């Protein structure tokens, strides 16, 4: 296979759509689906028993969360390469924002894994009683939720910036950019988690209307090679 730099803009756009879809699936599976099955809200003892009783599944959630970070980094770079002809400064700002978001996303994965270390005990935790260890594990899970909310704010800002770039491009449907920018404003409401949670049904609809069509368009159609090159020449 030729090096990625030699791929056509359409091929790289399709690859970006694939990585974006993989990141969404991996992150949802690792941070939402599995923890939602194992964590018992407000009950540290039941949560600890659930995690230890399904340790392999919980480790899978951690691995899936880490994979989501890798996929995220991949499509962040591909999106930058794809959209920098529109406005190089905004594209750089967008990739900087999502790199910070990816760092926060990695922290959420580590906080998700921390309860396994705490509940496993060991010489460093021998001074703590079982209920104390269970409560400490619950604290890490709460911080995981806080960190994930922070990640959503950075992701929302990236969506808004990227939506602006897509709307200003000649090689992608501008409506996809407008929808993605609106979706980004929705995710940024998690700067106040209670507000984000209360608006989540609306944000979920906005996400479905923006992110899924964008992923499908990229994977199926990619971008118009000729228009991309035409817009890239003045930028270069």
N, C-alpha and C positions, 0 to 999 in steps of 0.2 A: 504494500500500500504506500502511496506517496505521503510525504510529511504533511501534517495538518496545515501548515502554512500554504501548501500548494492546492488545498481543497478550494473548490469554488465557494463563493458566498452562500449559495443555496445549500450546499452540502454542510457547511458549518452552521447555518441556521437550523437545519434539520437536527444536527447533533445537539445544538443548544436546547431545542425543544425536548429531545430525549432525556438529556440530563436534568432539565427542569422538572419533567414529569417524575423521574426517578427520585429526585430530591423531595418532592412533595409526598410521594408514597412512603419513602424511608422515614422522613421526619414525622409524618402523621402516625405511622405504625409504631415508631419508637417513643414518641413523646405524648401521644394521645390514646391510641387504641389499646396497647398493652398496659400502660399505667392505669388507664381507666378501668380495666378489668381487675387489677390487683390492689389498687389503693382504696382503702375504706375511709371515706372522709370523716374526720373527727375521732377516729379510733386507732390509736397508735399500736395497740396490741394486735388487733385484727389485721392491720396492714402488715405488721412484721411477720405474722404467721403466714399471710398470703404470699409475701415476697419469698420467704424461706421455703415455703411449700411448692413454689413454682420458680425456683432459682434459675433454671435453664431458660425459661421464658423471659424472665426479667433480664438476664444477660443478653438475650436476643434483642430486647428493647434498647439496651445500651449500644450494642453493635450497630443496630439500625440507625440510631441517632448519630453515631460517628460517621456512618456511610452517608447520611444526609449532608453532613458538613462537606465531605469530599465532593459529592455531586454538586453541591451549591457553589463551591469554589470553581468547579469546571464550567458550569454554565454562566457564572458571573464573568469569567474571562472571555468566553465565547460571545456573550452579549456586548461586552465592551468592544471587541474586535468588529462586531457586526454594526454597532451604532455610532462608533467614533466619527465616521464621515459626516454625520448630521451636525454634531457639535462636540468637538474633542474635549472642551473644558467640562461640559455637563456630563459627558460620558466618563471622564476621569473622576468627577465628583461622585457619580453613581457607583462606580466600582470601588471607590474608597469607602462609601457608606456600607456597601454590602460586605466588604472585607471586615469591617468592624462588626457587622451583624453576624458574620460567620464565626468570629472570635467569641461573641456572646453565645452563639448557638453551640459551640464546642464546650463552653462552660456549663450550659444546661445539661449536656451529656455527662460531664463529670459529676455534677450534682445528682444526677439520676443514679449514677453508680455508687455514690457515697453510702447510701443505706446498706448495701451489701457488705461493705467494709465494716461499718459500725455494728451491724447485727451479727457479723461473723466473730466478733469479740477479738481476743488476742491479748497479749501481755500489756499492750499500751492502753487497753480499755478495761483492765481487770478491776479497777477501782469503781467502775460504774455498775449499778444494779441492772437487772434485766429491764424493768420499767423505764429506767433512765436511758438505756440504750435505745429502746423503742421510741421514746420521745425524741431523742437526738436524731434518729433516722427520719422521723416525721418532720423535724426542722429542716433537714436537707431537702426533703421533697417539697416543702413550702418554698424554699429558696429556689428550687428548680422551676417552680411555677412563676416566681417573680422574674427570674432570668429569662424565661421563655416569653413573658409579656414584653420585656425590654427588647428581645430579639424581634418581636413582631413590629415594634415601632421603627427599627432600622429597616426591616423588610418593607414596611409601608412607605418609608421615604424613598427607598430604591424604586418601588413600583411607580411612585409619582414622577420621579426623575426619568425613569425609563419610558413611562407612558408619554411624557413630553417629547422625548427623542423619537419615539415611534410615530407620534402625531406629526412631527416635522420631517419625517423621512418620505422618500418617493418610492421606496421599494417594499413597503408594508402597508396594509390597510390602516388608514389613520384612525378609524373607529376603534381598532384594537388598542391604540395608544390612549385615546380618550377614556375608554373603559378601565384600562389599567391604572391610569392616574387617579380616577375616582376610587377604584379599589384601594389604592395606596392610602388615600385620605382616611378610608375606613379602618385600615389596620393601624394607622397612627393614633386612633382614639385610645389605643392601649397604653398611651403615655399616662392615662388615668385608668388603671385596670377595671375599677367598678363601671366606668363609662363604657369601656370596650366590651365587657361582659354583657352589659344591658343592651348594647347595640349589636351583639354578635349575630343574631338572626339576619339582620340587614347586611352586615359585613360578609357573612357567608354567601348570601345571594350575589352580592357584588363580586366576590371572589370567583364564584362559579361562572358569572357572566363575562369576566375579564380574563382570568388566568387559564381556564380550560380552553376557550376558543383560541387564545394565543398559542398555547402548547400544540393544539391540533393543527393550527395553520402552519406553524413552523415545521412540524414533523411531516406534514403532507405536502405543503406547497413550498416551504422555505421562503426565499426572497427572490425578487427579480434580479438576475445577475447583471443585466445591462444597466438597469436603473441604479443599482448599487454602485457599479463602477463609474457611472456618470456623476453621481453625487460625491464619490470618493475623490475624483480628480481635483475639484476646487479645494476640498479639505486638505489634500496633500500639498 
